[in-house]
C-alpha cells in the first residue's frame, strides 16, 4: 500500500536567550514538527509534535544529544502552546467505501449463518405430516437377523408408502440403494420393488420417522419426504 509522509511545522519559538551548544553565539529557534501521513484508505497526524532546535546562522539542526538542561526545560514550557493535531485518523472516500464493504461482508456472513433454512423448514414440516399411501420418503435402513437381532447390512434408499394406517403401514423399497452416505438427489426415487413389507411406526418427530418391520428384520429411519 502506498504511504505518503511529510513533516509539517506546527509552531516556532524564539530561543535567543539560550546558549547554542554547538556554535556559541549563534541564535537558535525552537520548532515543533508534526508528521502527516496519507494512504488510499485513511489520512492522519501524529499525536505529538516533535521539538527541534534550529541554528539560524548555519541553517542546521542542533543534535538532541547536545541539548542543555535549559533547552530541555524550554521545550517543556513551549510544548503546551503547540496546536493540537486537527485529527488523529480519518478515512478517505475510498476508505469509507472499504469500511462499509467490510461491515456489509461480515453482516452477510452473520445473516447467512443465522437465517432460517427454507429447505430445512420445509423438510421438517413434511416429516410432521400424516403418512399416506403414495408418499415417498428417503432414509437409512438396517437389515437384521430377526432371531438374533444381529445387523446384516445397512445403507440408504428411497421408500414408498403403499398403504398407511394409524400405527402400521406397508412400504416398498427402491431397487437402488447405497451402503455409503449419499444425498436423496443422487438416488433413484422412481423404481421400486414389487414386494411390500409390513412396518410399524416406532416414533414420528419433526426431524425423522422411525419404522420397524413386524418381524424385526428391518429398521428404517426416514429423514426426508419428497
C-alpha positions in Angstrom: 0.0 0.0 0.0 1.4 3.4 -1.0 2.0 5.7 2.1 2.8 9.4 1.8 4.5 11.0 4.8 5.7 14.6 5.4 6.6 16.9 8.3 4.5 19.9 9.0 5.8 22.9 11.1 3.2 23.4 13.8 4.8 26.2 15.9 8.1 28.0 16.4 9.5 29.9 19.3 12.5 32.3 19.6 15.3 30.8 21.6 17.8 33.7 21.5 18.1 33.7 25.3 19.6 30.1 25.2 23.2 29.3 24.7 23.9 27.4 21.4 25.7 24.2 22.4 27.3 23.7 19.0 28.1 27.2 17.9 28.1 29.5 20.9 26.8 33.0 19.9 24.6 31.8 17.1 21.0 32.4 17.6 18.5 29.5 17.7 14.8 28.9 17.2 12.7 26.1 18.6 10.5 24.5 16.0 7.8 21.8 16.6 7.1 19.4 13.7 4.2 17.1 13.3 4.1 14.1 11.0 1.3 13.9 8.4 0.6 10.6 6.7 -1.8 9.6 3.9 -2.8 6.3 2.3 -5.6 5.3 -0.2 -7.7 4.3 2.8 -7.0 6.9 5.5 -5.1 10.1 6.5 -3.9 11.2 9.8 -1.5 13.2 12.0 0.9 12.1 14.7 -0.4 12.7 18.3 2.6 14.7 19.5 4.7 17.3 17.7 8.4 16.7 17.8 10.7 19.6 19.0 13.8 20.6 17.2 16.4 23.4 17.7 17.5 25.2 14.6 20.7 27.2 14.2 19.7 30.4 12.3 23.2 31.1 11.1 24.3 27.7 9.9 20.8 26.6 8.9 21.3 23.3 10.7 19.5 21.5 13.4 21.1 21.0 16.8 21.5 17.3 17.7 19.3 16.4 20.6 22.1 14.7 22.4 23.8 18.1 22.8 20.8 19.9 24.2 21.4 21.6 27.6 19.1 21.3 30.5 17.9 24.8 29.8 17.0 23.9 26.3 15.0 20.8 27.5 13.1 22.9 30.1 12.3 25.5 27.4 10.8 22.7 25.3 8.5 21.7 28.2 7.4 25.3 28.6 6.6 25.7 24.9 5.0 22.4 24.0 1.8 23.3 25.8 1.4 26.2 23.3 1.6 23.9 20.3 -1.7 23.5 18.5 -3.2 20.0 18.8 -3.5 17.8 15.7 -6.6 18.5 13.6 -7.4 14.8 13.9 -5.6 11.6 14.5 -7.1 9.3 11.9 -9.7 9.9 9.2 -10.8 7.6 6.4 -10.7 8.8 2.8 -13.7 8.4 0.5 -12.2 5.1 -0.7 -11.7 4.2 3.0 -15.3 4.8 3.8 -16.3 2.6 0.9 -13.9 -0.1 2.1 -15.2 0.1 5.7 -18.8 -0.2 4.5 -18.0 -3.1 2.3 -16.1 -4.8 5.1 -19.1 -4.3 7.5 -21.5 -5.5 4.8 -19.5 -8.6 4.1 -19.4 -9.7 7.8 -23.1 -8.7 8.2 -23.9 -11.0 5.3 -21.8 -13.9 6.9 -23.7 -13.5 10.2 -27.1 -13.3 8.5 -26.3 -16.3 6.3 -25.4 -18.3 9.4 -28.4 -17.4 11.5 -31.1 -17.1 8.8 -33.7 -19.9 8.7 -33.0 -22.6 6.0 -36.2 -22.8 3.9 -35.4 -26.3 2.7 -34.8 -27.5 6.2 -38.0 -25.9 7.4 -40.0 -27.5 4.5 -38.3 -30.9 5.1 -39.1 -30.8 8.9 -42.8 -29.7 8.3 -43.3 -32.5 5.8 -42.0 -35.1 8.2 -44.6 -34.0 10.7 -47.4 -34.7 8.2 -49.6 -37.8 8.4 -48.2 -40.6 6.2 -50.4 -41.6 3.3 -50.3 -44.1 0.5 -48.2 -43.0 -2.4 -45.8 -40.8 -0.2 -42.1 -41.1 -0.9 -39.5 -40.9 1.8 -35.7 -41.1 1.8 -33.7 -42.5 4.7 -31.3 -45.0 6.1 -32.1 -48.7 6.8 -30.6 -51.5 8.8 -31.3 -55.2 8.0 -31.2 -57.6 10.9 -31.4 -61.3 11.7 -34.9 -61.5 13.2 -33.9 -64.3 15.5 -30.8 -62.8 17.0 -31.1 -59.1 16.1 -27.6 -59.1 14.6 -27.2 -56.5 11.8 -26.8 -58.0 8.3 -26.5 -54.8 6.3 -27.3 -51.1 6.1 -27.5 -48.3 3.7 -29.6 -45.5 2.2 -32.5 -45.6 -0.3 -36.0 -44.3 -1.1 -39.1 -45.9 0.3 -42.7 -45.7 -1.0 -45.7 -45.9 1.3 -48.1 -48.4 -0.3 -50.8 -48.3 2.4 -50.9 -46.4 5.7 -52.9 -46.9 8.8 -52.7 -45.2 12.2 -49.7 -47.2 13.6 -48.9 -49.7 10.8 -48.2 -49.4 7.1 -46.9 -51.2 4.0 -43.8 -49.9 2.3 -41.9 -50.8 -0.8 -38.1 -50.4 -1.1 -36.4 -48.6 -4.0 -34.3 -51.1 -6.1 -31.3 -48.8 -5.9 -29.5 -48.4 -2.6 -26.2 -47.3 -1.4 -24.0 -48.6 1.5 -22.3 -45.2 1.8 -23.9 -41.9 2.6 -25.5 -40.2 -0.4 -28.0 -37.3 -0.8 -31.5 -38.1 -1.8 -30.9 -36.3 -5.2 -28.3 -38.9 -6.0 -30.6 -41.9 -5.5 -33.3 -43.2 -7.8 -36.9 -42.5 -6.5 -39.0 -43.9 -9.3 -38.1 -47.6 -9.5 -39.4 -49.7 -6.5 -39.6 -53.4 -5.7 -42.9 -55.3 -6.1 -42.6 -56.8 -2.6 -44.2 -54.8 0.2 -43.1 -55.0 3.9 -45.4 -54.6 6.9 -44.0 -51.9 9.2 -44.9 -50.3 12.5 -44.3 -46.7 13.4 -41.9 -46.5 16.4 -41.8 -42.8 16.5 -42.5 -39.7 14.5 -40.7 -36.5 15.2 -40.3 -33.2 13.3 -36.9 -34.3 12.1 -37.3 -38.1 11.5 -39.7 -41.0 11.4 -38.6 -44.4 12.9 -40.1 -47.6 11.5 -39.6 -51.3 12.3 -40.8 -54.3 10.4 -43.3 -56.6 12.1 -40.8 -59.5 12.1 -37.9 -57.2 13.3 -35.8 -57.9 10.2 -35.8 -54.3 9.0 -35.4 -50.9 10.8 -35.8 -47.7 8.8 -35.2 -44.0 9.8 -36.8 -41.6 7.3 -35.2 -38.2 7.2 -36.8 -36.6 4.1 -40.1 -36.6 2.3 -40.5 -35.9 -1.4 
